[in-house]
Amino acid sequence: MSEGEDKLQYTGKVYLYSSGMPEDLIAISKEKLVERGVSEGDIVVLLDPVGVPEGSIMATIWPHYLSVAKVKRVREGSIYAPQLFNIQF
């Protein structure tokens, strides 16, 4: 981890939204979250962004990075989660 990268502050679970990405990218994403201080047992992989509680951390996998956000509102299947930062692969 480079200087200036902080540990991810969270309570409960961290939701990893795979959005159909391949297994190797999911594995890399989990490794990156663990490097940021997330316990592997606290990572919940989602195929669809449903069941994510308000106030939790959600990381969305993109081809070259993870987008980490904090869920502010969940309403009728929509999630409003402002981005906190990206983690590059």
C-alpha positions as CSV (number, residue, x, y, z in Angstrom):
1,M,0.0,0.0,0.0
2,S,1.4,3.4,-0.9
3,E,1.9,6.2,1.5
4,G,-1.2,8.2,2.0
5,E,-3.6,5.3,1.5
6,D,-5.7,4.9,4.6
7,K,-7.5,1.9,6.0
8,L,-11.2,1.7,5.1
9,Q,-13.4,2.6,8.0
10,Y,-16.5,0.5,8.1
11,T,-18.9,-1.4,10.4
12,G,-20.6,-4.6,9.7
13,K,-20.1,-5.8,6.1
14,V,-18.5,-4.4,3.0
15,Y,-20.5,-5.1,-0.1
16,L,-18.6,-5.9,-3.3
17,Y,-20.7,-5.4,-6.4
18,S,-19.2,-7.6,-9.2
19,S,-21.5,-6.3,-12.0
20,G,-20.7,-9.5,-14.0
21,M,-16.9,-9.2,-13.8
22,P,-14.8,-12.4,-14.0
23,E,-13.7,-14.4,-11.0
24,D,-10.1,-13.3,-11.2
25,L,-11.1,-9.6,-11.0
26,I,-13.4,-10.4,-8.0
27,A,-10.4,-12.1,-6.3
28,I,-8.1,-9.1,-7.0
29,S,-10.9,-6.8,-5.7
30,K,-11.1,-8.8,-2.4
31,E,-7.3,-8.6,-2.0
32,K,-7.4,-4.8,-2.5
33,L,-10.1,-4.5,0.2
34,V,-8.1,-6.7,2.6
35,E,-5.1,-4.5,2.0
36,R,-7.3,-1.5,3.1
37,G,-8.1,-3.2,6.4
38,V,-11.3,-5.1,5.5
39,S,-11.6,-8.5,7.1
40,E,-12.1,-11.1,4.3
41,G,-15.1,-12.5,6.3
42,D,-16.8,-9.1,6.1
43,I,-16.8,-9.0,2.3
44,V,-20.2,-9.8,0.7
45,V,-20.0,-10.3,-3.1
46,L,-23.2,-9.2,-4.9
47,L,-24.3,-9.9,-8.5
48,D,-27.0,-7.3,-8.2
49,P,-26.9,-4.3,-5.9
50,V,-29.8,-5.3,-3.7
51,G,-30.0,-5.8,0.0
52,V,-27.3,-3.2,0.7
53,P,-28.2,-1.3,4.0
54,E,-28.0,2.4,4.3
55,G,-24.7,3.6,5.9
56,S,-22.7,0.6,4.6
57,I,-19.7,0.7,2.3
58,M,-20.2,-0.6,-1.2
59,A,-17.3,-1.2,-3.7
60,T,-18.2,-1.6,-7.4
61,I,-15.7,-3.5,-9.6
62,W,-14.7,-1.8,-12.9
63,P,-12.1,-3.3,-15.3
64,H,-9.2,-1.3,-13.9
65,Y,-10.3,-0.1,-10.4
66,L,-12.7,-0.4,-7.5
67,S,-15.1,2.5,-6.9
68,V,-15.7,2.7,-3.1
69,A,-18.8,4.5,-2.0
70,K,-20.9,5.0,1.2
71,V,-24.6,4.1,0.8
72,K,-26.7,7.2,1.7
73,R,-30.2,6.1,0.6
74,V,-31.9,2.9,-0.7
75,R,-35.3,3.5,-2.3
76,E,-37.3,1.2,-4.5
77,G,-34.3,-0.7,-5.8
78,S,-32.2,2.3,-6.3
79,I,-29.0,3.1,-4.4
80,Y,-27.7,6.6,-3.8
81,A,-24.0,6.1,-2.8
82,P,-21.6,9.0,-3.3
83,Q,-18.1,7.9,-4.3
84,L,-15.4,8.2,-1.6
85,F,-12.4,7.1,-3.7
86,N,-11.1,4.6,-6.2
87,I,-8.6,1.8,-5.7
88,Q,-6.5,1.1,-8.7
89,F,-5.6,-2.4,-9.7
